[in-house]
Amino acid sequence: MDKLIQYLEFIGSDKSAEQVKLKDLQDMIKWISEMGISARSQARIISGIRNFFFFLILENTIKQDPSELLELPKIGKKLPEVLSIEEIDGLKNAVDMSKKEGHRNRAIIETLYSCGLRVSELINLKITNIYREEGFIRVIGKGNKERLVPLSRSVENEIDIYQNMVRIHQDIKPGNEDFLFLNRRGAKLTRVMIFTIIKDLAEEIGLRKNISPHTFRHSFATHLVEGGANLRAVQEMLGHESISTTEIYTHLSNDVLREAIISFHPRNKS
C-alpha cells in the first residue's frame, strides 16, 4: 500500500482507499514502472494491494474490489531502453545552470551514468564513501551488499563543483550531513525527485524514449559491453548476484556485431 499512497500524494489526490478505482491502480503501476521498478517488484506490490482490498471486502468497508482486474506484469528479460552518449550529453547540457540546483542535477546525471548506480544507491550515496585518492566510491546495494565502483574524472569534477559552489552554502537538516545529494531544504533526495528531474530534462530536449533513472544504468552497462569490457567485470560493477542478470546487456547493436564479424571471422582475414 505504501506505493499507492506515494502515487496518490505525487498526483495530488486526496482519495481514500474506499474511493480508489481500477484506473487509479493501473496508472500507479505505470508510474512505478517508469520509475525503474522491476516486473517482479511490481508483482509483489500488486499482490500486497490485492490482499489489502480483499481485507476491506471481508470487513465490508468496500463492496467492489478495484484490484480484481489488475493484471500482473509479464516477468521476462525485456531489452531495456538505452541512451547514446550524445543523448546523455544532451540531457546533461539541458540542465538550467541559472538555478541553484543546476550543478547538483548535472552531478546526478553524470553519477548515474558513469557509475551505473541504482536510484536508491544514488540518493543514499554518502560523502564519506567517496575515496578520491583511491579513485573509487563505495556503494551499498541490494541486501546491504557493498561494492567498489571506479570514480571517473568527469564524475569527480561534477561532484566537486556541486559541493564547493552549492552544497557548502546549504543549511543541512540534522541526520543528513553525510548524504551527498540534497534538496533545497537540506535533506536527502527521494526516488521520485530523481525521476522528475530526468523526465523534465527529457521533455526539454524532446527525447522520445521512455526513460527513467534506471536507463542510465542500462546505458552504462551496455556501453561497457559494447566497448569490450569483460562481462564478469561488468557484473561486479553493477552488483549483480548472478551473471545471467548481466547477460541482458550483450544485446549489442547491429553495427557492433557487424564490425566484430568482419574483424574476427576467418573468412574476412587476408
C-alpha positions, 0 to 999 in steps of 0.5 A: 500500500505504501506505493499507492499512497506515494502515487496518490500524494505525487498526483495530488489526490486526496482519495481514500482507499474506499474511493480508489478505482481500477484506473487509479491502480493501473496508472500507479503501476505505470508510474512505478514502472517508469520509475525503474521498478522491476516486473517482479517488484511490481508483482509483489506490490500488486499482490500486497494491494490485492490482499489489502482490498480483499481485507476491506471486502471481508470487513465490508468497508468496500463492496467492489474490489478495484484490484480484481482486474489488475493484471500482473506484469509479464516477468521476462528479460525485456531489452531495456531502453538505452541512451547514446552518449550524445543523448546523455550529453544532451540531457546533461547540457539541458540542465538550467545552470541559472538555478541553484540546483543546476550543478547538483542535477548535472552531478546526478546525471553524470553519477548515474551514468558513469557509475551505473548506480541504482536510484536508491544507491544514488540518493543514499550515496554518502560523502564519506564513501567517496575515496578520491585518492583511491579513485573509487566510491563505495556503494551499498546495494541490494541486501546491504551488499557493498561494492567498489565502483571506479570514480571517473574524472568527469564524475569527480569534477561534477561532484566537486563543483556541486559541493564547493559552489552549492552544497557548502552554502546549504543549511543541512537538516540534522541526520543528513550531513553525510548524504551527498545529494540534497534538496533545497531544504537540506535533506536527502533526495527521494526516488521520485525527485530523481525521476522528475528531474530526468523526465523534465530534462527529457521533455526539454530536449524532446527525447522520445524514449521512455526513460527513467533513472534506471536507463542510465544504468542500462546505458552504462552497462551496455556501453561497457559491453559494447566497448569490450569490457569483460562481462564478469567485470561488468557484473561486479560493477553493477552488483549483480548476484548472478551473471545471467542478470548481466547477460541482458546487456550483450544485446549489442547493436547491429553495427557492433556485431557487424564490425566484430564479424568482419574483424574476427571471422576467418573468412574476412582475414587476408 
